Amino acid sequence: MPKADVGSHKWLANKMKSKGLQKLKWYCQMCEKQCRDENGFKCHRLSEGHQRQMQVFCQNSGRFLDRFSKTFENEFMKLMRTRYCKTKILANTVYQELISDKEHVHMNATYWVTLSEFVLYLGRSGKCKVESTPKGWYLEYIDVDKIRRQQDEESRKKREITLEQRHQRLIEQLIQEAKERGGYQEPEYTPLVKTSDEKIRIDTNLSTSDTQVNKHSNVFKSFYKASKLSQSDKEIRSDLNSSENGKKRKSALESIIEATRSKRAKQLDPAPSNEEHASCESENPDKGWLCEGILVKIILKSHPSYKKKCKVLKVSYGYVFLQTEILLNRKIGILENPDDLTKFEIEDKYIETVIPPVNSPVKMLRGEHKGAIGILKSTKPAELVASISIKGKHFDNISYDDFSQYIY
């Protein structure tokens, strides 16, 4: 039978019929063709194109079924996630909305023969909450991503124990130990006792005494007095003479500061040698804990390697000049970032120890066994202590600050 001419009444009738949703049982998923009646579907099944598609399907049927089933499930879950994510809904309602699209993947081409089987599959896989009622199957969407984010946030908060919390726990522990030894006395608050005849006087005299003036003396005056020394005068004159020869002239304040620095540096004792420094550390084990070969964590927020673990390459000990004051005996570590292999210097107060996994090598930083290499056996995060084995001997209740991960 020839096709109807374009624009004829028969052609318009055919177009109007094709716009509506046809019966699903007369749809061929492999050829993606919708037939209008049983006779048309029979003719399509006997056609040459359909026979070729069926031969391709028979060669690898599992791959096609997996693809159709996955596509159908994704479309169904997309509706649940976008439109019905916060309410209970009949499964048939969602299914009717899904099949309203003529291009959807039909359930006949999937693993699930009926809608009930598909709903039970969603319940077993944990993607939806399923409830059977006299009206039918009810579905409730489970937001897996939200639950996973909440679990990750809780685990992250448990892992992050800040330095302030550690110090607070240690302070509370020391106070408790002092109370047990009897060496801690809590402050007693007594009420204000005042006789009835005593008068309250308020002194409005704002004049300060000579001692207070001396305590808060002017910094420039102290520099001026220090500049009157003979050695400082010579250095200032030499600077002024050199400036007259063509160099950039320094201000009087800069010359006074430089002269005072040099004088203080000469009067101070020289920095201790490595042997003296080692002996000092052995006498006072709490003074210096930084050692070479350990991993430390940067806790200075303004540093580029904040919260990164770096290896200590070298430890220096000596003077640190900060403007007009001289700080002595500061521990400075030369660290290496394992990400980009950059080296930098940082003081020991801006780093903290790294607690490795169990059965990892650690290095003792304080106490009787300082410098010894041991194996971490167990940890107690609540008490911030661990157990370490050193040369076959087992030591318990070692503080997290007394050891760190060691790298050979």
C-alpha positions as a Markdown table, in Angstrom:
| # | Residue | x | y | z |
|---|---|---|---|---|
| 1 | Met | 0.0 | 0.0 | 0.0 |
| 2 | Pro | 1.5 | 3.3 | -1.0 |
| 3 | Lys | 2.2 | 6.0 | 1.6 |
| 4 | Ala | -0.1 | 8.9 | 1.9 |
| 5 | Asp | 0.8 | 12.1 | 0.2 |
| 6 | Val | 2.3 | 14.9 | 2.3 |
| 7 | Gly | -0.5 | 17.3 | 3.4 |
| 8 | Ser | -3.4 | 14.9 | 2.6 |
| 9 | His | -6.0 | 14.0 | 5.2 |
| 10 | Lys | -4.5 | 10.5 | 5.6 |
| 11 | Trp | -1.1 | 12.0 | 6.2 |
| 12 | Leu | -2.4 | 14.4 | 8.9 |
| 13 | Ala | -4.3 | 11.5 | 10.6 |
| 14 | Asn | -1.1 | 9.4 | 10.7 |
| 15 | Lys | 0.8 | 12.3 | 12.3 |
| 16 | Met | -1.8 | 12.9 | 14.9 |
| 17 | Lys | -1.8 | 9.2 | 15.9 |
| 18 | Ser | 2.0 | 9.1 | 16.1 |
| 19 | Lys | 2.2 | 12.0 | 18.6 |
| 20 | Gly | 0.5 | 10.1 | 21.4 |
| 21 | Leu | 2.0 | 7.3 | 23.5 |
| 22 | Gln | 1.5 | 3.9 | 21.8 |
| 23 | Lys | 1.3 | 0.5 | 23.5 |
| 24 | Leu | 4.6 | -0.5 | 25.0 |
| 25 | Lys | 4.3 | -4.1 | 23.9 |
| 26 | Trp | 4.5 | -3.0 | 20.3 |
| 27 | Tyr | 7.9 | -1.2 | 20.7 |
| 28 | Cys | 11.2 | -2.7 | 19.5 |
| 29 | Gln | 14.0 | -1.5 | 21.7 |
| 30 | Met | 16.8 | -2.8 | 19.5 |
| 31 | Cys | 15.5 | -0.9 | 16.4 |
| 32 | Glu | 13.9 | 1.9 | 18.6 |
| 33 | Lys | 10.7 | 1.7 | 16.5 |
| 34 | Gln | 7.1 | 2.0 | 17.8 |
| 35 | Cys | 4.4 | 0.1 | 15.9 |
| 36 | Arg | 0.8 | 1.0 | 16.0 |
| 37 | Asp | -0.9 | -2.4 | 16.1 |
| 38 | Glu | -0.1 | -6.1 | 16.3 |
| 39 | Asn | 0.0 | -6.5 | 12.6 |
| 40 | Gly | 2.6 | -3.7 | 12.1 |
| 41 | Phe | 4.7 | -5.2 | 14.9 |
| 42 | Lys | 4.6 | -8.6 | 13.3 |
| 43 | Cys | 5.7 | -7.1 | 9.9 |
| 44 | His | 8.5 | -5.3 | 11.7 |
| 45 | Arg | 9.8 | -8.5 | 13.3 |
| 46 | Leu | 9.9 | -10.2 | 9.9 |
| 47 | Ser | 11.8 | -7.3 | 8.3 |
| 48 | Glu | 15.4 | -7.6 | 7.2 |
| 49 | Gly | 16.6 | -4.8 | 9.4 |
| 50 | His | 15.1 | -6.3 | 12.6 |
| 51 | Gln | 16.7 | -9.7 | 11.7 |
| 52 | Arg | 20.1 | -8.1 | 11.5 |
| 53 | Gln | 19.7 | -6.3 | 14.8 |
| 54 | Met | 18.6 | -9.6 | 16.5 |
| 55 | Gln | 21.8 | -11.3 | 15.2 |
| 56 | Val | 23.9 | -8.6 | 16.7 |
| 57 | Phe | 22.0 | -9.0 | 20.0 |
| 58 | Cys | 22.5 | -12.7 | 20.1 |
| 59 | Gln | 26.2 | -12.3 | 19.7 |
| 60 | Asn | 26.5 | -10.4 | 23.0 |
| 61 | Ser | 23.1 | -10.3 | 24.8 |
| 62 | Gly | 24.5 | -9.5 | 28.2 |
| 63 | Arg | 26.1 | -6.3 | 27.1 |
| 64 | Phe | 22.9 | -5.0 | 25.7 |
| 65 | Leu | 20.8 | -6.0 | 28.7 |
| 66 | Asp | 23.3 | -4.3 | 31.0 |
| 67 | Arg | 23.2 | -1.1 | 29.0 |
| 68 | Phe | 19.4 | -0.9 | 28.8 |
| 69 | Ser | 19.0 | -1.8 | 32.5 |
| 70 | Lys | 21.6 | 0.8 | 33.6 |
| 71 | Thr | 20.0 | 3.5 | 31.4 |
| 72 | Phe | 16.5 | 2.7 | 32.8 |
| 73 | Glu | 17.7 | 2.8 | 36.4 |
| 74 | Asn | 19.6 | 6.1 | 35.9 |
| 75 | Glu | 16.5 | 7.8 | 34.4 |
| 76 | Phe | 14.3 | 6.5 | 37.2 |
| 77 | Met | 16.7 | 7.6 | 40.0 |
| 78 | Lys | 17.2 | 11.0 | 38.3 |
| 79 | Leu | 13.4 | 11.6 | 38.7 |
| 80 | Met | 13.6 | 10.4 | 42.4 |
| 81 | Arg | 16.6 | 12.6 | 43.1 |
| 82 | Thr | 15.3 | 15.8 | 41.4 |
| 83 | Arg | 11.5 | 15.7 | 42.0 |
| 84 | Tyr | 10.8 | 13.3 | 44.8 |
| 85 | Cys | 13.9 | 13.5 | 47.0 |
| 86 | Lys | 12.1 | 14.8 | 50.1 |
| 87 | Thr | 8.8 | 12.9 | 50.1 |
| 88 | Lys | 7.3 | 9.4 | 49.8 |
| 89 | Ile | 5.8 | 8.7 | 46.4 |
| 90 | Leu | 4.0 | 5.8 | 44.8 |
| 91 | Ala | 6.4 | 3.8 | 42.5 |
| 92 | Asn | 3.7 | 3.7 | 39.8 |
| 93 | Thr | 3.5 | 7.5 | 39.8 |
| 94 | Val | 7.2 | 7.9 | 39.1 |
| 95 | Tyr | 7.0 | 5.1 | 36.4 |
| 96 | Gln | 4.1 | 6.8 | 34.6 |
| 97 | Glu | 6.1 | 10.1 | 34.5 |
| 98 | Leu | 9.1 | 8.2 | 33.2 |
| 99 | Ile | 7.3 | 6.4 | 30.3 |
| 100 | Ser | 5.6 | 9.7 | 29.2 |
| 101 | Asp | 8.8 | 10.3 | 27.2 |
| 102 | Lys | 8.5 | 8.5 | 23.9 |
| 103 | Glu | 12.3 | 8.1 | 23.8 |
| 104 | His | 12.7 | 6.3 | 27.1 |
| 105 | Val | 14.2 | 2.9 | 27.5 |
| 106 | His | 11.4 | 0.4 | 28.0 |
| 107 | Met | 11.3 | -2.0 | 30.9 |
| 108 | Asn | 10.8 | -4.9 | 28.6 |
| 109 | Ala | 14.4 | -4.5 | 27.5 |
| 110 | Thr | 15.8 | -4.7 | 31.0 |
| 111 | Tyr | 16.4 | -7.5 | 33.6 |
| 112 | Trp | 13.2 | -6.6 | 35.4 |
| 113 | Val | 10.0 | -7.9 | 34.0 |
| 114 | Thr | 7.6 | -6.1 | 36.4 |
| 115 | Leu | 7.8 | -2.8 | 38.3 |
| 116 | Ser | 7.6 | -4.7 | 41.6 |
| 117 | Glu | 10.8 | -6.5 | 40.9 |
| 118 | Phe | 12.5 | -3.2 | 40.1 |
| 119 | Val | 11.2 | -1.6 | 43.3 |
| 120 | Leu | 12.5 | -4.6 | 45.4 |
| 121 | Tyr | 15.9 | -4.2 | 43.7 |
| 122 | Leu | 16.1 | -0.5 | 44.7 |
| 123 | Gly | 15.3 | -1.5 | 48.3 |
| 124 | Arg | 18.0 | -4.3 | 48.4 |
| 125 | Ser | 20.7 | -2.0 | 46.9 |
| 126 | Gly | 20.0 | 0.7 | 49.5 |
| 127 | Lys | 19.1 | 3.4 | 47.0 |
| 128 | Cys | 15.5 | 3.9 | 48.2 |
| 129 | Lys | 13.4 | 3.0 | 51.2 |
| 130 | Val | 10.6 | 0.6 | 50.1 |
| 131 | Glu | 7.3 | 0.3 | 51.9 |
| 132 | Ser | 4.4 | -2.0 | 50.8 |
| 133 | Thr | 0.9 | -0.6 | 51.3 |
| 134 | Pro | -2.6 | -1.6 | 50.1 |
| 135 | Lys | -2.3 | 1.2 | 47.5 |
| 136 | Gly | 1.0 | -0.1 | 46.2 |
| 137 | Trp | 4.7 | 0.3 | 46.6 |
| 138 | Tyr | 5.9 | 3.5 | 48.2 |
| 139 | Leu | 9.4 | 4.8 | 47.6 |
| 140 | Glu | 11.6 | 7.3 | 49.6 |
| 141 | Tyr | 14.9 | 8.5 | 48.2 |
| 142 | Ile | 18.1 | 8.0 | 50.2 |
| 143 | Asp | 20.6 | 10.8 | 49.7 |
| 144 | Val | 23.8 | 8.7 | 49.8 |
| 145 | Asp | 26.1 | 11.7 | 49.0 |
| 146 | Lys | 24.8 | 13.7 | 51.9 |
| 147 | Ile | 25.3 | 10.8 | 54.3 |
| 148 | Arg | 28.8 | 10.2 | 53.0 |
| 149 | Arg | 29.6 | 13.9 | 53.4 |
| 150 | Gln | 28.4 | 13.8 | 57.0 |
| 151 | Gln | 30.5 | 10.7 | 57.8 |
| 152 | Asp | 33.6 | 12.3 | 56.2 |
| 153 | Glu | 33.1 | 15.5 | 58.3 |
| 154 | Glu | 32.7 | 13.5 | 61.5 |
| 155 | Ser | 35.8 | 11.4 | 60.8 |
| 156 | Arg | 37.8 | 14.5 | 59.9 |
| 157 | Lys | 36.8 | 16.2 | 63.2 |
| 158 | Lys | 37.8 | 13.2 | 65.2 |
| 159 | Arg | 41.2 | 13.0 | 63.5 |
| 160 | Glu | 42.0 | 16.7 | 63.9 |
| 161 | Ile | 43.2 | 17.3 | 67.5 |
| 162 | Thr | 44.6 | 20.8 | 67.5 |
| 163 | Leu | 47.7 | 21.8 | 69.4 |
| 164 | Glu | 45.7 | 24.0 | 71.8 |
| 165 | Gln | 43.6 | 21.0 | 72.8 |
| 166 | Arg | 46.8 | 18.9 | 73.4 |
| 167 | His | 48.2 | 21.7 | 75.6 |
| 168 | Gln | 45.0 | 22.1 | 77.4 |
| 169 | Arg | 44.8 | 18.3 | 78.2 |
| 170 | Leu | 48.4 | 18.3 | 79.3 |
| 171 | Ile | 47.8 | 21.3 | 81.6 |
| 172 | Glu | 44.8 | 19.6 | 83.1 |
| 173 | Gln | 46.8 | 16.5 | 83.7 |
| 174 | Leu | 49.6 | 18.4 | 85.4 |
| 175 | Ile | 47.1 | 20.2 | 87.6 |
| 176 | Gln | 45.5 | 16.9 | 88.6 |
| 177 | Glu | 48.9 | 15.4 | 89.4 |
| 178 | Ala | 49.8 | 18.4 | 91.5 |
| 179 | Lys | 46.5 | 18.1 | 93.4 |
| 180 | Glu | 47.3 | 14.4 | 94.1 |
| 181 | Arg | 50.8 | 15.4 | 95.4 |
| 182 | Gly | 49.3 | 18.2 | 97.5 |
| 183 | Gly | 51.4 | 20.9 | 95.8 |
| 184 | Tyr | 48.5 | 22.8 | 94.2 |
| 185 | Gln | 46.3 | 25.2 | 96.2 |
| 186 | Glu | 43.2 | 26.6 | 94.7 |
| 187 | Pro | 42.6 | 30.4 | 95.2 |
| 188 | Glu | 40.2 | 31.3 | 97.9 |
| 189 | Tyr | 37.9 | 34.2 | 97.4 |
| 190 | Thr | 37.2 | 36.3 | 100.5 |
| 191 | Pro | 34.5 | 38.9 | 100.8 |
| 192 | Leu | 35.4 | 42.6 | 101.1 |
| 193 | Val | 35.4 | 43.6 | 104.8 |
| 194 | Lys | 34.8 | 47.3 | 105.5 |
| 195 | Thr | 34.0 | 49.0 | 108.8 |
| 196 | Ser | 31.1 | 51.4 | 109.0 |
| 197 | Asp | 33.2 | 54.4 | 110.0 |
| 198 | Glu | 35.7 | 53.9 | 107.1 |
| 199 | Lys | 35.4 | 56.4 | 104.3 |
| 200 | Ile | 35.9 | 55.6 | 100.6 |
| 201 | Arg | 38.4 | 58.0 | 99.0 |
| 202 | Ile | 39.1 | 58.3 | 95.3 |
| 203 | Asp | 42.4 | 59.9 | 94.4 |
| 204 | Thr | 42.1 | 62.0 | 91.3 |
| 205 | Asn | 45.7 | 63.1 | 91.2 |
| 206 | Leu | 47.0 | 61.8 | 87.8 |
| 207 | Ser | 50.6 | 62.9 | 88.4 |
| 208 | Thr | 53.1 | 60.0 | 88.1 |
| 209 | Ser | 56.1 | 59.4 | 90.3 |
| 210 | Asp | 59.7 | 59.5 | 89.2 |
| 211 | Thr | 60.0 | 55.8 | 89.3 |
| 212 | Gln | 57.1 | 55.3 | 86.9 |
| 213 | Val | 58.7 | 57.8 | 84.5 |
| 214 | Asn | 61.9 | 55.9 | 84.7 |
| 215 | Lys | 60.1 | 52.6 | 84.0 |
| 216 | His | 58.5 | 54.0 | 80.8 |
| 217 | Ser | 61.5 | 56.0 | 79.6 |
| 218 | Asn | 61.8 | 57.1 | 76.0 |
| 219 | Val | 63.5 | 54.6 | 73.7 |
| 220 | Phe | 65.3 | 57.4 | 71.7 |
| 221 | Lys | 66.7 | 58.8 | 74.9 |
| 222 | Ser | 68.2 | 55.4 | 75.9 |
| 223 | Phe | 69.8 | 55.1 | 72.4 |
| 224 | Tyr | 71.1 | 58.6 | 72.7 |
| 225 | Lys | 72.7 | 57.8 | 76.1 |
| 226 | Ala | 74.3 | 54.6 | 74.7 |
| 227 | Ser | 75.7 | 56.6 | 71.8 |
| 228 | Lys | 77.8 | 58.7 | 74.1 |
| 229 | Leu | 80.2 | 55.8 | 74.6 |
| 230 | Ser | 83.6 | 56.3 | 73.1 |
| 231 | Gln | 83.5 | 53.3 | 70.8 |
| 232 | Ser | 80.1 | 54.2 | 69.5 |
| 233 | Asp | 81.3 | 57.8 | 68.8 |
| 234 | Lys | 84.1 | 56.4 | 66.7 |
| 235 | Glu | 81.8 | 54.2 | 64.7 |
| 236 | Ile | 79.3 | 57.0 | 64.1 |
| 237 | Arg | 82.1 | 59.3 | 63.0 |
| 238 | Ser | 83.5 | 56.7 | 60.6 |
| 239 | Asp | 80.0 | 56.2 | 59.1 |
| 240 | Leu | 79.6 | 60.0 | 58.6 |
| 241 | Asn | 83.1 | 60.2 | 57.0 |
| 242 | Ser | 82.3 | 57.3 | 54.7 |
| 243 | Ser | 79.0 | 59.0 | 53.7 |
| 244 | Glu | 80.8 | 62.2 | 52.8 |
| 245 | Asn | 82.9 | 60.2 | 50.3 |
| 246 | Gly | 79.9 | 59.5 | 48.1 |
| 247 | Lys | 78.0 | 56.7 | 49.8 |
| 248 | Lys | 74.4 | 57.0 | 50.9 |
| 249 | Arg | 74.2 | 59.0 | 54.2 |
| 250 | Lys | 72.6 | 57.2 | 57.1 |
| 251 | Ser | 70.3 | 58.9 | 59.6 |
| 252 | Ala | 71.5 | 59.5 | 63.1 |
| 253 | Leu | 69.0 | 57.0 | 64.5 |
| 254 | Glu | 70.2 | 54.2 | 62.2 |
| 255 | Ser | 73.8 | 54.9 | 63.2 |
| 256 | Ile | 72.9 | 54.8 | 66.9 |
| 257 | Ile | 71.0 | 51.5 | 66.5 |
| 258 | Glu | 73.8 | 49.9 | 64.5 |
| 259 | Ala | 76.4 | 51.0 | 67.1 |
| 260 | Thr | 74.3 | 49.7 | 70.0 |
| 261 | Arg | 73.9 | 46.3 | 68.3 |
| 262 | Ser | 77.6 | 45.8 | 67.6 |
| 263 | Lys | 78.4 | 46.8 | 71.2 |
| 264 | Arg | 75.9 | 44.3 | 72.7 |
| 265 | Ala | 77.0 | 41.5 | 70.4 |
| 266 | Lys | 80.6 | 42.0 | 71.5 |
| 267 | Gln | 79.8 | 42.1 | 75.2 |
| 268 | Leu | 77.8 | 38.8 | 75.0 |
| 269 | Asp | 79.5 | 35.5 | 75.2 |
| 270 | Pro | 80.1 | 33.5 | 72.0 |
| 271 | Ala | 77.6 | 30.9 | 70.9 |
| 272 | Pro | 78.2 | 27.5 | 72.4 |
| 273 | Ser | 79.9 | 24.8 | 70.4 |
| 274 | Asn | 78.3 | 21.6 | 69.2 |
| 275 | Glu | 79.9 | 19.6 | 72.1 |
| 276 | Glu | 78.7 | 22.2 | 74.7 |
| 277 | His | 75.3 | 22.2 | 73.1 |
| 278 | Ala | 75.0 | 18.4 | 73.3 |
| 279 | Ser | 76.1 | 18.5 | 77.0 |
| 280 | Cys | 73.5 | 21.1 | 77.7 |
| 281 | Glu | 70.8 | 19.1 | 76.1 |
| 282 | Ser | 71.8 | 16.0 | 78.0 |
| 283 | Glu | 71.6 | 17.9 | 81.3 |
| 284 | Asn | 68.3 | 19.5 | 80.4 |
| 285 | Pro | 66.4 | 17.1 | 78.1 |
| 286 | Asp | 63.3 | 19.4 | 77.8 |
| 287 | Lys | 65.3 | 22.3 | 76.4 |
| 288 | Gly | 65.9 | 21.0 | 72.9 |
| 289 | Trp | 63.9 | 18.2 | 71.3 |
| 290 | Leu | 64.5 | 18.8 | 67.6 |
| 291 | Cys | 66.6 | 16.0 | 66.0 |
| 292 | Glu | 67.7 | 15.2 | 62.5 |
| 293 | Gly | 66.0 | 12.5 | 60.4 |
| 294 | Ile | 62.5 | 12.9 | 61.9 |
| 295 | Leu | 59.2 | 14.0 | 60.4 |
| 296 | Val | 57.6 | 17.1 | 61.8 |
| 297 | Lys | 54.3 | 19.0 | 60.9 |
| 298 | Ile | 54.2 | 22.7 | 60.3 |
| 299 | Ile | 51.7 | 24.5 | 62.5 |
| 300 | Leu | 52.4 | 28.1 | 61.4 |
| 301 | Lys | 49.3 | 29.2 | 59.5 |
| 302 | Ser | 51.1 | 31.8 | 57.5 |
| 303 | His | 53.7 | 29.3 | 56.2 |
| 304 | Pro | 53.4 | 27.9 | 52.7 |
| 305 | Ser | 53.8 | 24.4 | 54.0 |
| 306 | Tyr | 51.1 | 24.7 | 56.7 |
| 307 | Lys | 49.9 | 21.3 | 57.9 |
| 308 | Lys | 52.4 | 19.5 | 55.7 |
| 309 | Lys | 54.8 | 16.9 | 57.0 |
| 310 | Cys | 58.5 | 17.7 | 56.4 |
| 311 | Lys | 61.8 | 16.0 | 57.1 |
| 312 | Val | 64.4 | 17.6 | 59.4 |
| 313 | Leu | 67.7 | 17.7 | 57.5 |
| 314 | Lys | 69.8 | 19.8 | 60.0 |
| 315 | Val | 69.4 | 21.5 | 63.3 |
| 316 | Ser | 71.3 | 24.8 | 64.1 |
| 317 | Tyr | 71.7 | 26.4 | 67.4 |
| 318 | Gly | 72.7 | 30.0 | 68.2 |
| 319 | Tyr | 71.8 | 33.7 | 67.9 |
| 320 | Val | 68.8 | 35.1 | 66.2 |
| 321 | Phe | 68.7 | 38.9 | 65.6 |
| 322 | Leu | 65.2 | 40.6 | 65.6 |
| 323 | Gln | 65.5 | 44.4 | 65.0 |
| 324 | Thr | 67.0 | 45.8 | 68.3 |
| 325 | Glu | 66.9 | 42.8 | 70.5 |
| 326 | Ile | 69.0 | 39.7 | 70.5 |
| 327 | Leu | 67.4 | 36.3 | 71.2 |
| 328 | Leu | 69.8 | 33.6 | 72.4 |
| 329 | Asn | 69.8 | 29.8 | 72.1 |
| 330 | Arg | 67.0 | 29.4 | 69.6 |
| 331 | Lys | 66.5 | 26.0 | 67.9 |
| 332 | Ile | 66.3 | 26.4 | 64.1 |
| 333 | Gly | 65.6 | 23.4 | 61.9 |
| 334 | Ile | 66.4 | 23.1 | 58.2 |
| 335 | Leu | 63.4 | 21.2 | 56.7 |
| 336 | Glu | 62.6 | 19.6 | 53.3 |
| 337 | Asn | 59.2 | 19.5 | 51.8 |
| 338 | Pro | 58.7 | 16.0 | 50.2 |
| 339 | Asp | 56.2 | 17.3 | 47.6 |
| 340 | Asp | 58.6 | 19.7 | 45.8 |
| 341 | Leu | 61.9 | 19.0 | 47.6 |
| 342 | Thr | 62.2 | 22.6 | 48.7 |
| 343 | Lys | 64.4 | 23.4 | 51.8 |
| 344 | Phe | 63.6 | 26.1 | 54.4 |
| 345 | Glu | 64.4 | 27.1 | 57.9 |
| 346 | Ile | 61.9 | 27.4 | 60.8 |
| 347 | Glu | 62.0 | 27.6 | 64.6 |
| 348 | Asp | 61.0 | 24.6 | 66.7 |
| 349 | Lys | 58.0 | 26.5 | 68.2 |
| 350 | Tyr | 56.3 | 26.4 | 64.8 |
| 351 | Ile | 56.4 | 22.7 | 64.4 |
| 352 | Glu | 55.1 | 19.6 | 66.2 |
| 353 | Thr | 55.8 | 15.9 | 66.2 |
| 354 | Val | 54.3 | 13.4 | 63.8 |
| 355 | Ile | 52.7 | 10.2 | 65.1 |
| 356 | Pro | 53.1 | 7.3 | 62.6 |
| 357 | Pro | 51.1 | 4.2 | 62.2 |
| 358 | Val | 51.7 | 1.2 | 64.5 |
| 359 | Asn | 54.9 | -0.8 | 63.9 |
| 360 | Ser | 56.6 | 2.2 | 62.3 |
| 361 | Pro | 60.1 | 3.5 | 63.4 |
| 362 | Val | 60.2 | 6.4 | 65.8 |
| 363 | Lys | 62.9 | 8.5 | 67.4 |
| 364 | Met | 63.0 | 9.5 | 71.0 |
| 365 | Leu | 63.3 | 13.2 | 71.5 |
| 366 | Arg | 63.3 | 13.6 | 75.3 |
| 367 | Gly | 64.0 | 11.7 | 78.4 |
| 368 | Glu | 66.5 | 9.0 | 79.3 |
| 369 | His | 66.4 | 7.3 | 75.8 |
| 370 | Lys | 66.8 | 10.5 | 73.8 |
| 371 | Gly | 68.1 | 9.8 | 70.3 |
| 372 | Ala | 67.2 | 6.1 | 70.4 |
| 373 | Ile | 65.3 | 4.5 | 67.6 |
| 374 | Gly | 62.3 | 2.4 | 68.5 |
| 375 | Ile | 59.2 | 0.8 | 67.1 |
| 376 | Leu | 55.7 | 2.2 | 67.9 |
| 377 | Lys | 53.6 | -0.6 | 69.3 |
| 378 | Ser | 50.3 | 1.1 | 70.3 |
| 379 | Thr | 48.7 | 4.5 | 70.8 |
| 380 | Lys | 46.1 | 6.0 | 73.1 |
| 381 | Pro | 44.7 | 9.1 | 71.3 |
| 382 | Ala | 42.4 | 10.0 | 74.2 |
| 383 | Glu | 45.4 | 10.2 | 76.6 |
| 384 | Leu | 47.9 | 11.4 | 74.0 |
| 385 | Val | 50.3 | 8.6 | 75.0 |
| 386 | Ala | 51.8 | 5.6 | 73.2 |
| 387 | Ser | 53.8 | 2.4 | 73.9 |
| 388 | Ile | 57.3 | 2.0 | 72.2 |
| 389 | Ser | 59.7 | -0.9 | 72.0 |
| 390 | Ile | 63.4 | 0.1 | 72.2 |
| 391 | Lys | 66.0 | -2.7 | 71.7 |
| 392 | Gly | 63.5 | -5.3 | 73.0 |
| 393 | Lys | 62.4 | -3.3 | 76.0 |
| 394 | His | 58.8 | -2.2 | 76.2 |
| 395 | Phe | 58.0 | 1.4 | 77.5 |
| 396 | Asp | 54.4 | 2.6 | 78.2 |
| 397 | Asn | 52.7 | 5.9 | 78.6 |
| 398 | Ile | 55.2 | 7.9 | 76.5 |
| 399 | Ser | 53.8 | 11.3 | 75.6 |
| 400 | Tyr | 53.2 | 12.2 | 71.9 |
| 401 | Asp | 55.6 | 15.2 | 72.3 |
| 402 | Asp | 58.5 | 12.9 | 73.4 |
| 403 | Phe | 58.9 | 11.0 | 70.0 |
| 404 | Ser | 58.3 | 11.5 | 66.3 |
| 405 | Gln | 58.3 | 9.4 | 63.1 |
| 406 | Tyr | 61.8 | 8.5 | 61.9 |
| 407 | Ile | 62.9 | 8.1 | 58.3 |
| 408 | Tyr | 66.1 | 6.2 | 57.6 |
